[in-house]
Amino acid sequence: MEFYNQVALSELEKWKKEMRKGPSIFEKATKGVQNKFNGILPNKYHEFMTSTIKNMTQAVLFGSKYITKNPYLGLSLKEREDLVEEKTKVYKNTAIIEGAGTGAGGIALGIADFPLLLGIKIKLLYDIAAIYGFDVKDYKERLYILNIFQLAFSSKNHVNKVFYTMEIWEDYCNMLPDDINFFDWKTFQQEYRDYIDLAKLLQMIPGVGAFVGAYVNNKLIEKLSKTAIQAYRMRILI
């Protein structure tokens, strides 16, 4: 077990260095194009999306806690991560089926995939948190989950900002308000949309939508799981 922990700590240090890196030239250019595109869209559109994702995410957050298992206690890191791997496989299969089904249905079902996949992702993070021994009934743990989500699905600049707060999480927690509504929903939804927009547009194309939907959803769940593993290692091993 000690050897496993040492390997995990080495992987964690490499991941942390990657999280601290600034955006590449390509990433800056991509973000610039996306910002120009967003600037063309009317404010009412952004307000609608912000409100929709805020309400949808809150519904998932405040609903999922009632069906999430209690924190797993007394397990080694390897035992916890074996469970995470098993749980991730289940969620990947669910996301693949859901992505293929909505991708085959064209634009209408392609749009429907957005909230469905978001729900799958958040529920996976709830289960992973419990496996690592954290109680998601605590609102601050739910904020940590949202931060993991942002690490996985945001621009590099935003990742740098989020990661900074996660490195000093215990101190940061002491300064948090008691109301989850203080969370920056607008940035959250914009970063998430920017990250997956292209892939989801391809999912709506007749003929290839089902394949793209299954492939993209599989990769998104895989990335989220790997990000969560390192994020919780950071709290257990450091």
Backbone torsions as a table, in degrees:
resi	resn	phi	psi	omega
1	MET	NA	-36.9	179.9
2	GLU	-63.4	-39.9	178.3
3	PHE	-63.4	-42.3	179.2
4	TYR	-60.0	-43.4	-179.7
5	ASN	-64.2	-37.2	179.3
6	GLN	-66.2	-42.5	177.8
7	VAL	-63.9	-43.3	179.4
8	ALA	-62.1	-39.8	179.7
9	LEU	-66.6	-38.2	177.3
10	SER	-64.4	-43.3	177.1
11	GLU	-63.4	-38.2	179.6
12	LEU	-63.3	-42.7	-178.9
13	GLU	-64.1	-38.4	177.1
14	LYS	-65.2	-41.6	179.8
15	TRP	-64.4	-41.3	-179.8
16	LYS	-62.6	-39.6	176.8
17	LYS	-62.5	-39.5	178.9
18	GLU	-65.9	-39.6	-179.8
19	MET	-66.5	-29.3	-177.8
20	ARG	-83.0	-15.3	-178.8
21	LYS	-65.3	144.3	176.1
22	GLY	-77.6	172.0	-178.9
23	PRO	-68.3	146.3	175.5
24	SER	-77.1	170.9	178.6
25	ILE	-60.0	-41.4	179.6
26	PHE	-63.7	-44.0	-179.7
27	GLU	-64.1	-37.8	177.7
28	LYS	-65.0	-42.4	-179.5
29	ALA	-65.4	-42.8	179.7
30	THR	-62.4	-43.5	-179.8
31	LYS	-65.9	-35.9	179.2
32	GLY	-63.9	-43.3	178.0
33	VAL	-63.0	-43.7	-179.7
34	GLN	-63.4	-39.4	179.6
35	ASN	-64.1	-38.9	178.6
36	LYS	-65.2	-41.2	179.0
37	PHE	-62.1	-44.6	-179.8
38	ASN	-64.9	-31.4	-179.9
39	GLY	-67.3	-23.5	179.5
40	ILE	-75.7	-31.1	-176.8
41	LEU	-71.1	142.2	-178.8
42	PRO	-66.2	153.8	-179.5
43	ASN	-59.7	-34.4	-179.3
44	LYS	-61.9	-34.1	177.9
45	TYR	-64.0	-47.8	-179.7
46	HIS	-63.9	-40.1	179.0
47	GLU	-62.9	-40.3	179.1
48	PHE	-64.6	-46.1	-179.0
49	MET	-65.0	-40.9	178.7
50	THR	-60.7	-47.1	-179.3
51	SER	-64.1	-42.7	-178.5
52	THR	-62.8	-48.7	-177.6
53	ILE	-69.7	-35.9	176.6
54	LYS	-60.2	-50.7	-178.2
55	ASN	-65.2	-40.4	-179.1
56	MET	-66.3	-44.2	-178.7
57	THR	-67.5	-40.9	177.8
58	GLN	-62.6	-39.8	179.2
59	ALA	-62.1	-42.3	178.5
60	VAL	-66.9	-45.3	-177.9
61	LEU	-62.2	-50.8	-174.2
62	PHE	-80.4	-15.6	177.6
63	GLY	-89.5	-41.4	-174.1
64	SER	-65.0	-29.0	-175.5
65	LYS	-61.4	-24.0	-176.8
66	TYR	-81.1	-13.8	179.5
67	ILE	-118.4	11.3	178.6
68	THR	-91.5	140.7	-179.5
69	LYS	-66.7	157.8	175.4
70	ASN	-67.1	160.3	180.0
71	PRO	-56.0	138.4	177.3
72	TYR	-78.5	128.8	-176.6
73	LEU	-116.4	151.9	171.8
74	GLY	73.6	20.5	179.9
75	LEU	-104.8	150.5	173.8
76	SER	-76.2	166.9	179.0
77	LEU	-61.3	-41.3	-179.5
78	LYS	-63.4	-42.2	179.1
79	GLU	-62.6	-40.4	178.6
80	ARG	-63.6	-44.2	-174.9
81	GLU	-76.1	-24.5	170.6
82	ASP	-65.1	-39.7	177.8
83	LEU	-67.2	-38.6	177.7
84	VAL	-62.3	-41.5	179.1
85	GLU	-62.0	-43.8	178.5
86	GLU	-63.5	-43.7	-179.0
87	LYS	-65.1	-39.3	-179.6
88	THR	-63.2	-39.2	178.5
89	LYS	-60.1	-41.8	179.3
90	VAL	-62.3	-46.2	-178.1
91	TYR	-70.1	-33.5	177.0
92	LYS	-64.5	-42.8	178.3
93	ASN	-61.8	-41.0	178.1
94	THR	-62.9	-45.1	-178.3
95	ALA	-67.2	-35.9	179.0
96	ILE	-64.4	-47.1	-180.0
97	ILE	-62.8	-44.9	-179.6
98	GLU	-64.2	-42.8	-179.6
99	GLY	-66.4	-39.7	178.7
100	ALA	-66.8	-40.7	-178.9
101	GLY	-66.4	-47.3	-179.6
102	THR	-73.3	-31.8	179.2
103	GLY	-67.3	-29.8	179.6
104	ALA	-77.2	-11.6	-174.4
105	GLY	-97.0	5.4	177.6
106	GLY	79.8	-155.2	-171.5
107	ILE	-63.0	-47.8	-174.9
108	ALA	-59.3	-50.3	180.0
109	LEU	-74.8	-26.9	175.9
110	GLY	-61.7	-39.9	176.2
111	ILE	-67.6	-37.9	179.7
112	ALA	-63.1	-26.5	-179.7
113	ASP	-63.1	-29.8	-175.1
114	PHE	-56.1	-58.1	179.2
115	PRO	-70.1	-31.4	-179.9
116	LEU	-64.4	-46.2	-179.5
117	LEU	-67.4	-37.5	177.6
118	LEU	-59.9	-42.6	178.5
119	GLY	-62.9	-41.3	178.4
120	ILE	-62.1	-43.1	-178.2
121	LYS	-64.1	-48.5	-177.4
122	ILE	-64.0	-41.1	179.4
123	LYS	-64.2	-37.9	175.7
124	LEU	-59.7	-44.7	-179.6
125	LEU	-64.2	-35.8	175.6
126	TYR	-60.0	-46.4	-178.4
127	ASP	-66.3	-40.2	179.1
128	ILE	-64.7	-41.9	178.3
129	ALA	-58.1	-44.7	179.7
130	ALA	-63.9	-40.1	179.5
131	ILE	-62.2	-37.1	178.6
132	TYR	-80.8	0.1	173.6
133	GLY	94.7	15.9	-178.8
134	PHE	-104.3	141.4	-175.1
135	ASP	-93.3	108.8	-176.7
136	VAL	-77.4	-0.2	171.7
137	LYS	-70.5	-19.6	175.4
138	ASP	-78.6	121.3	-175.8
139	TYR	-59.2	-31.2	179.9
140	LYS	-69.0	-29.7	174.5
141	GLU	-70.3	-32.4	176.6
142	ARG	-69.8	-33.6	174.2
143	LEU	-66.8	-36.4	176.8
144	TYR	-62.7	-38.7	177.0
145	ILE	-60.7	-43.7	178.6
146	LEU	-64.4	-33.6	177.2
147	ASN	-68.4	-38.7	174.8
148	ILE	-60.3	-43.9	178.7
149	PHE	-56.5	-44.0	-179.1
150	GLN	-69.3	-35.6	176.1
151	LEU	-59.5	-38.5	-176.8
152	ALA	-77.4	-32.3	-169.9
153	PHE	-131.6	55.3	178.3
154	SER	-143.5	167.1	174.3
155	SER	-67.2	160.5	-176.4
156	LYS	-62.5	-38.4	178.6
157	ASN	-60.4	-43.7	-179.3
158	HIS	-71.1	-36.4	175.8
159	VAL	-57.2	-44.0	179.4
160	ASN	-58.2	-42.9	-179.2
161	LYS	-66.9	-45.8	-178.8
162	VAL	-65.1	-42.4	-177.3
163	PHE	-63.9	-35.3	178.1
164	TYR	-57.8	-45.2	-179.7
165	THR	-68.4	-31.7	-179.2
166	MET	-73.3	-28.5	177.0
167	GLU	-69.4	-26.7	179.2
168	ILE	-115.5	38.6	-169.0
169	TRP	-58.0	-44.5	-176.5
170	GLU	-61.9	-42.8	177.2
171	ASP	-68.9	-40.2	-179.3
172	TYR	-62.2	-39.6	-179.5
173	CYS	-57.7	-36.9	-177.6
174	ASN	-66.6	-18.5	-179.0
175	MET	-100.7	-2.8	-176.8
176	LEU	-73.4	143.1	173.2
177	PRO	-71.4	167.8	-178.6
178	ASP	-87.4	3.5	-175.2
179	ASP	-116.8	120.8	-178.9
180	ILE	-65.4	-17.1	-179.3
181	ASN	-69.5	-10.7	176.2
182	PHE	-77.1	-5.9	178.1
183	PHE	-62.8	144.1	-177.3
184	ASP	-80.0	84.3	-175.8
185	TRP	-67.0	-36.3	-176.3
186	LYS	-63.4	-46.9	178.3
187	THR	-64.6	-41.7	179.8
188	PHE	-56.4	-50.8	-177.2
189	GLN	-69.7	-35.9	-178.6
190	GLN	-67.6	-44.5	179.7
191	GLU	-64.0	-42.2	-179.4
192	TYR	-64.7	-45.6	179.5
193	ARG	-62.4	-44.4	-179.3
194	ASP	-60.2	-38.1	-175.8
195	TYR	-67.1	-40.4	-172.4
196	ILE	-108.0	-0.5	-175.0
197	ASP	-52.6	-52.1	-174.8
198	LEU	-62.2	-47.0	-179.1
199	ALA	-60.5	-40.8	-177.8
200	LYS	-73.5	-28.8	174.9
201	LEU	-66.1	-41.5	177.8
202	LEU	-63.6	-31.9	-179.0
203	GLN	-65.3	-22.3	-176.8
204	MET	-88.7	-3.0	-178.7
205	ILE	-78.9	123.7	179.4
206	PRO	-58.0	138.9	176.5
207	GLY	98.4	-40.4	-179.5
208	VAL	-114.4	-8.8	-174.5
209	GLY	-57.2	-41.7	-177.7
210	ALA	-64.6	-44.9	179.6
211	PHE	-64.4	-47.4	-179.6
212	VAL	-61.7	-44.0	-179.3
213	GLY	-59.6	-45.6	179.8
214	ALA	-65.5	-45.6	-177.4
215	TYR	-64.7	-48.4	-177.1
216	VAL	-64.2	-46.1	-179.1
217	ASN	-61.3	-38.8	177.0
218	ASN	-60.8	-46.7	-178.7
219	LYS	-67.5	-37.9	-179.4
220	LEU	-66.3	-41.0	178.2
221	ILE	-66.9	-40.8	179.3
222	GLU	-61.2	-45.0	-179.6
223	LYS	-65.3	-41.3	-179.7
224	LEU	-62.1	-43.1	-180.0
225	SER	-63.1	-45.0	-180.0
226	LYS	-64.4	-38.1	177.9
227	THR	-65.5	-42.4	-179.6
228	ALA	-63.8	-40.0	179.3
229	ILE	-57.4	-48.8	-178.8
230	GLN	-68.2	-37.4	-179.3
231	ALA	-63.8	-37.7	178.8
232	TYR	-82.1	-30.2	171.7
233	ARG	-58.5	-37.2	-178.0
234	MET	-61.3	-29.7	-180.0
235	ARG	-90.2	-23.7	-177.8
236	ILE	-92.0	-39.8	-172.3
237	LEU	-92.1	-19.9	-176.6
238	ILE	-97.2	NA	NA
